[in-house]
């Protein structure tokens, strides 16, 4: 097992009673998401997580629209400062001299470390009668795992934990998933 730890923050502004089990919704997309097959996969996973909190996908008679945004930033990490902490392989300048001559040199890292992934998931729920956003949640996760679609269900479940009245403070949610 591995742990997907997400920092979750949620906000609510229900204009009427929060949604009861079986409340219907549809997905809303930005123009940049309309032709994206990746968005289809994201919404399929979001459908599963939304059903766990009692929401029902029904585009024709929806009361709410749901927008799901996922972004991933790949950060290249450099290896540790060197062999045994002596600084080999890092950037640096060398100046030396002696009775037989002198030298000046530069050093640069020899290789790159593994990539590091920073993921941000945002869910917005809009009341279709008032057009106001009534629920917003954000889950942030970072780690070495490159398989975003394996991590995403845990992030979705974390983002929706406590729906429709989640705590208002930022909290760390840990979800175990198979390796």
C-alpha positions as CSV (number, residue, x, y, z in Angstrom):
1,X,0.0,0.0,0.0
2,X,1.0,3.6,-0.4
3,X,-0.4,6.8,1.1
4,X,-1.8,9.7,-0.9
5,X,-1.7,12.6,1.5
6,X,-3.7,15.6,0.4
7,X,-4.0,19.1,1.9
8,X,-7.7,19.8,1.5
9,X,-9.5,23.2,1.9
10,X,-13.3,23.5,1.3
11,X,-15.7,26.4,1.2
12,X,-19.5,26.4,1.2
13,X,-22.1,29.1,0.5
14,X,-25.3,27.1,0.2
15,X,-28.2,29.4,-0.9
16,X,-30.7,26.9,0.3
17,X,-30.5,23.5,2.2
18,X,-27.4,21.5,1.2
19,X,-27.9,18.7,-1.3
20,X,-29.6,15.6,0.0
21,X,-28.7,12.1,-1.2
22,X,-29.8,11.7,-4.8
23,X,-29.4,15.3,-5.8
24,X,-28.7,15.5,-9.5
25,X,-25.8,17.3,-11.2
26,X,-24.1,17.6,-14.6
27,X,-20.5,18.4,-15.5
28,X,-19.5,21.9,-16.7
29,X,-16.4,22.4,-18.8
30,X,-14.2,25.3,-19.7
31,X,-13.6,25.9,-23.5
32,X,-10.1,24.4,-23.1
33,X,-11.7,21.1,-21.7
34,X,-14.3,20.5,-24.4
35,X,-12.3,18.2,-26.6
36,X,-10.1,16.7,-24.0
37,X,-10.3,12.9,-23.6
38,X,-8.3,13.3,-20.4
39,X,-11.2,15.4,-19.0
40,X,-13.5,12.4,-19.8
41,X,-11.4,10.2,-17.6
42,X,-11.2,12.8,-14.8
43,X,-15.0,13.2,-14.8
44,X,-15.5,9.4,-14.8
45,X,-13.4,9.2,-11.7
46,X,-15.2,12.2,-10.2
47,X,-18.6,10.5,-10.9
48,X,-17.6,7.7,-8.6
49,X,-16.4,10.0,-5.8
50,X,-19.5,12.2,-6.1
51,X,-21.8,9.1,-5.9
52,X,-20.1,8.1,-2.6
53,X,-21.3,11.4,-1.1
54,X,-24.9,10.9,-2.5
55,X,-24.8,13.0,-5.7
56,X,-26.3,11.5,-8.9
57,X,-25.1,12.3,-12.5
58,X,-28.2,13.4,-14.5
59,X,-27.3,16.0,-17.1
60,X,-30.9,16.6,-18.4
61,X,-32.5,17.5,-15.0
62,X,-29.5,18.6,-13.0
63,X,-29.8,21.0,-10.0
64,X,-26.1,21.7,-9.9
65,X,-23.2,21.8,-12.3
66,X,-19.8,20.5,-11.2
67,X,-16.5,21.6,-12.7
68,X,-13.4,19.5,-12.0
69,X,-9.9,21.0,-12.7
70,X,-6.7,19.0,-12.4
71,X,-3.3,20.4,-12.9
72,X,0.1,18.6,-12.6
73,X,3.4,20.3,-12.4
74,X,6.5,18.2,-12.9
75,X,9.5,19.4,-11.0
76,X,13.0,18.1,-11.7
77,X,14.8,17.5,-8.5
78,X,18.5,17.4,-8.3
79,X,20.4,14.6,-6.6
80,X,21.6,15.0,-3.0
81,X,24.6,17.2,-2.4
82,X,27.0,14.4,-3.3
83,X,28.8,11.4,-2.1
84,X,28.8,11.2,1.7
85,X,27.8,14.9,1.9
86,X,31.1,16.2,0.5
87,X,29.5,18.1,-2.3
88,X,30.6,16.1,-5.3
89,X,28.4,16.5,-8.3
90,X,27.0,19.9,-7.3
91,X,27.8,23.2,-8.9
92,X,30.9,25.0,-7.7
93,X,34.1,26.9,-8.4
94,X,37.6,25.7,-7.6
95,X,40.6,27.9,-7.3
96,X,44.0,26.3,-6.4
97,X,47.6,27.2,-6.4
98,X,51.0,26.0,-5.3
99,X,54.7,26.1,-6.1
100,X,54.3,24.3,-9.4
101,X,51.4,26.3,-10.8
102,X,47.7,27.2,-10.4
103,X,44.3,26.2,-11.7
104,X,40.8,27.4,-11.9
105,X,37.8,25.1,-12.6
106,X,34.0,24.9,-12.6
107,X,31.9,21.9,-11.7
108,X,28.3,21.1,-12.6
109,X,25.9,18.3,-11.6
110,X,26.6,15.0,-13.4
111,X,23.0,13.8,-13.5
112,X,19.4,14.6,-12.6
113,X,17.3,13.1,-9.9
114,X,13.8,11.6,-10.3
115,X,10.9,13.9,-11.2
116,X,8.6,15.1,-8.5
117,X,4.9,15.7,-9.2
118,X,2.8,18.5,-7.7
119,X,-0.9,18.0,-8.3
120,X,-3.8,20.4,-7.6
121,X,-7.4,19.3,-7.8
122,X,-10.3,21.9,-7.7
123,X,-14.0,21.1,-7.7
124,X,-16.6,23.8,-8.1
125,X,-20.3,23.2,-7.7
126,X,-22.7,25.8,-9.1
127,X,-26.4,26.1,-8.2
128,X,-28.1,26.2,-11.6
129,X,-31.1,28.2,-10.4
130,X,-28.9,31.1,-9.1
131,X,-25.7,30.5,-11.1
132,X,-23.7,31.0,-7.9
133,X,-20.8,28.8,-6.8
134,X,-22.1,27.2,-3.6
135,X,-19.3,24.6,-3.0
136,X,-15.6,24.8,-3.6
137,X,-12.9,22.4,-2.6
138,X,-9.2,22.1,-3.3
139,X,-6.9,19.1,-2.7
140,X,-3.1,19.5,-3.1
141,X,-0.8,16.5,-3.3
142,X,2.9,16.1,-4.2
143,X,5.1,13.1,-4.5
144,X,7.3,10.9,-6.7
145,X,4.4,8.9,-8.2
146,X,4.0,9.6,-11.9
147,X,0.7,7.6,-12.3
148,X,-1.7,10.5,-11.9
149,X,-4.8,8.5,-12.6
150,X,-4.0,6.1,-9.8
151,X,-3.6,9.0,-7.3
152,X,-6.6,11.0,-8.5
153,X,-9.4,8.8,-7.0
154,X,-7.8,9.3,-3.5
155,X,-7.5,13.0,-4.1
156,X,-11.2,13.2,-5.2
157,X,-12.3,11.3,-2.1
158,X,-10.2,13.5,0.1
159,X,-11.6,16.7,-1.5
160,X,-15.2,15.6,-0.9
161,X,-14.7,14.2,2.6
162,X,-17.4,15.7,4.8
163,X,-19.6,16.9,1.9
164,X,-21.9,18.8,1.9
165,X,-20.7,20.5,5.2
166,X,-16.9,19.9,5.4
167,X,-14.7,21.5,8.0
168,X,-13.6,25.0,6.9
169,X,-10.0,24.7,7.9
170,X,-7.2,23.2,5.8
171,X,-6.6,19.6,6.8
172,X,-4.4,16.7,5.8
173,X,-6.2,13.7,4.5
174,X,-4.4,10.4,4.1
175,X,-5.9,7.7,1.8
176,X,-4.1,4.4,1.2
177,X,-4.1,2.9,-2.3
178,X,-2.5,-0.2,-3.7
179,X,1.0,0.2,-5.2
